[in-house]
């Protein structure tokens, strides 16, 4: 058995006896403290895995208060040592969530078993806390908004991106219903509740819904709701991801433009594209091959101008090609306005 132990005991003889016993078990005693102040100073220097804490110690704080401080500030758990075993003392100690409770006098076997279990739990909890911190850091850095909901659709967690999209902070949103935090308008411009079908056990995705915000203009978002279940198959909550729809819409527009351009260029039919004033803005390869005329001689010109060109290839042959019924003359689509 290995581990770093801090002993907080205001009776020096008892503390030294404890140190000897603990070291014989293979653990390292990294500090001896008689008060809360000494315990906090020792922790800053050595960061123990576990504290053996007498409930009654000298100073302005007792052992229960000191244990709460060590747990909240440094995530250091405690085992309580006490001569008191009345219900009031035990109940008060239990609220500090100790890893063990030993009543003086105790046997070496009791100390060994309690230490072994407590150190194992401390290591497991430390690994879980580290994993949770990594997950929280990952979520905080995500561009997608993430909200964790209780089974009754109340917000338990939201990352920074969700705060930015919704206009709510986690502190203000916690325990609020999702429909309060995300005021949504669906594609039919009607108020929407993402969890109205929460009895279903499948993911739900919605695209291009609007989030209404009090201090800013509505934002278009894409949403996904995923139900969560515990090991017994019971509903334990939901995860909702929210992302700004602007990037998806820009990407789709680029892909559509690219695909349209490829179709225009690769079609075997001679084609021109005119702007709103009737001037040529684009010609495809089929037209250039069939006419033998370069694009520089055509772009920016109107059909009237082409018909009066001194080059017969343009004024006669090309115009004849363009005016044939099987030749398609495309007009541009109106440009989308952001």
Secondary structure by P-SEA (a helix, b strand, c coil): cbbbbbbbcccaaaaaaaaaaaaaaccccccccccaaaaaaaaaccccccccccccccccccaaaaaaaaaaaccbbbbbbcccccaaaaaaaaaacccccccccccaaaaaaaaaaaaaaaaaaaaaaaaaaaaaaaaaaccbbbbbbccccccccccaaaaaaacccccccccccccccccccccccccccccccccccbbbbbcbbbbbbcccccccbbbbbbbbbccccccccbbbbbccaaaaaaaaaaaaaaaaaaaaaaccccbbbbccccccccccaaaaaaacccccccccccaaaaaaccccccccaaaaaaacccbbbbbbcccccc
